[in-house]
Amino acid sequence: MSKIPGKLIHTFKDAVRVDAAVPDGVDWERFYARRNRTPPFLKNVPDENLVRYFEQGIFKAGRAVDLGCGIGRNAIFLAKAGCRVDEIDLSKTAVEQGRLIEKQERVDVNFIIGSVFDAPLSDDHYDIAYDSGLFHHLKPHRRPDYLNLIRALLKQNGIFGMTCFDTTAGRPVDDREVYEEGKMPPGIGFSEDRLRDILRGYFEILELQPMVVQPEESGRFGMAGLWTILMKHVAHT
């Protein structure tokens, strides 16, 4: 705790110091470079809820941004659904893998390497924002910035879809514990009530439910331990 300002968080300098003092829970470059691991989210299949949003007519072809895209499995689906897609990930290795898959699938997506907070993305530009597993890796003090960023990126009638850990898949750590321990867990697990409390005021929640587990042959990603959340843009104030 010695590197963290005693009063959280009053200035931009404080925020920078906190961010540097709390290491990320996962080294993503190393994670994607390890070829001997085959977690299900590294297969080129889209999230079951994302497919369902299109099937139900909630999402329609338009401009989309995939935040924390990994190998781009959801972005590739969005492109096949007729969207113009920007996607961003911190890991150069993940993006390189995604570009190879993109060529194989013969789709055109715009990969960006870097932090979502620094990406050259335009405000009031996107019909769809999608986050599959980034939110639960955010340090608590970055959540407001992240949610405000998405609000800014979305058009007035834009829709935000997200998946994140529940308390069985992620560690249900209190925000204060993150700073007391001085490190992020590999993923924070959220209860439904906690998610609603965090998201309230940023978005109108249209749907919040457990991800539907999918058989391997379904061509969709769906596993236990994840929430799927569908949100509507709330007018800027």
N, C-alpha and C positions, 0 to 999 in steps of 0.2 A: 504493500500500500504506500510505501514511502515516495514513489514516483507520481502518485496520483494527487491532484490538488485536493486540499482538505475540504474545500467548498465546491461541490459539484452543481452545476457547471455554469460559470457566469460570463466567460469570454471565449472567443474563438481560440485563443491560445490555450485556455484550459481544456477545451475539447480536443485539440491536437495532442496535448500531453496525455490525456486520458486514453486516447486512441492508441498512442504509441506504447503506453504502459500496460495495456491489456492485449496480449498476443492473440491472434486468431486461433480458433480451435482446430483448424485443418489447414495443412500446407497443400493447397490445391495443385500446384505445379507437380509436386511429388506424387500426389494422389493419382493424377491422370497419367503420369509417366510409368506407373506400376502396371505392366501389362498382364501380370498373373492374376489380377483380381477381375471378377466379372459380376459386380453388383447389377441388379436388374435395370437400374436407371442408366446403365451404359449401353443398353441395347437401343437400336434405332426404332423405337415405338413410342407413340405419343401418350400422354396421360389420358386415362379413361374419361375424366371429367372434361378435358379440353375437347375431345371428340364429341362428347355428349352436348356441350354447349353449342356446337355447330349443328348437330342433329336436331336440337330443339329450337334452332333459329335465334338463340340468344347472341351468339357471335355470328357476324357476317363478314364477307370479304371486305377488306379495307386496309388501313395502315396498322401494323402491329409491331410491338416491341417485346422481345423476350429477354428478361433480366436474369442474369446468372444462368446463361443458356446451356452450359456444359458442352456436350458434343452436338447440340443443336437439334435434338430429336423432336422437340415441340415446335421449334421454328420451321423445320422442314415440313412438318404437318401443316402449319399455318400457311406456308407458301403454296403447298399443294391445294389448300382450300381457297386459294385465290388472293391471299394477302401479300402486300408488300412489306417485307419483314426486315427490321433491324434487330440484331441480337448481340448481346455483350456478355463477356466473361473475363474474369481476372486471369485465367490460365491460358497461356499461349499454346500449351500442348493440347488442351481441350479444343481450342479453336482450330488448330491444325487438323485434328482428327475430324472435327465437324466439316471442314472444307472438303476433305476427301469423301465423306458421306454425301455431302451436297452434290458433288460431281457425279457420284454413282446414281443418285436419285434424280439428277437432271433438273434441279430447281435452283432458283436464284435468290439467295439471301445475303444480307449485308452483315458480315461478322465484324465485330469491334472487340479488340483486346484492351482490357482495362477495367477500372472501377466504374460502377454505375454512377457514382457521384461526380466523376470527371468526364464522362462520355459526351461527345458532341451530339446531343439529342435535342430536338426542337420542341419547345413548349406548344401546347394546344395543337398537337400534330397527329396523335394516335387515336384510333377507334378502339384498339385492344391493347392492354398491357397484361403480360403474363409472367408469373414468377413460380417456378417449380423448384422449391427447396432453397431459395436464397434467404428468405425472411428469417428462418430459424438459425441462421449463421450470423445475423447482424448483431453487433454489440448494442446493448440496450440504448445507449445515448445516441445511436445513429438511426434508430427507428423513426423518430419524428421527421428527420431530414429525408429519409427514404419515402415515407408515405406522402410527404409534401411534394417530393420530386415526382412521384407517380401522378398525383393530382394535377401538377403543372403540365406534365407530358400529355395527359389525356384531353381529348376534345370534350366539350360540354356534356355530350351524351355517351362518353366513353365508358367501357366496362373493364374491370380489373379482375382477373382470375388468379388464384394463388393456391399452392399446396404447401403445407408445413407440418412438422412433427407434432404429434400429440404427446401426452405424458408417458406413453409406453415406449415410444421410439426415441424420443429425445429426453434429455435430463430436465426435469421440472424445477430448474434452479430459479430462485428469486433474483431479480435484477441486482439488488444490493450485494448478493453473494458473489456475483461476477467480479465486482470491484474489490470486495474483501479478499477474494482468492487471487485476484490479479491475473485471471486468465479466462478465456472463453471455453466452454465445453464443446465437444464435437458437434453439438446441435442442441438448442434449447427446446424442450417439450412444453407445449401450451395446453391448458385446459380450455374448454369452450368459453367459459366465463372470462378467462383472462384474455383470450383473443378478442372477444367482443368489447372488452374494456379498452384494449389497445387501439382497435380499429374505429371505435366510436368517435365521431367528430370529423373523421377523414373521409369515410365512405359509408354509404347505405348498404348494409349486408343483405343480399338477396337470397343467399343460400350458404349454409355452413353445415357440413356433414362429413362423416368419415369417408375416405376414399373407398370405392367399391373394389374389392379384391378381384383380380382378373386371372383366368387360366392362362398358361403360357402361350397357348395357340390362338389367343384372342386377337393378337396384334395390337394390344393396348397395354400400357403400364398401369397396374393397380395393385397396391399392397397394403396390408394392415399397418397401422401406426401413423397414418397421415390424415390430416384434415384437408378437405377441398372447400375453398371459399370463393364465392362469386359476389362481386361488389359493384355498385354503381357510383359513378362520379357524383360527388356532392359539390354544388356550386361554390366557386371561390368567394370568400368574404373579405 
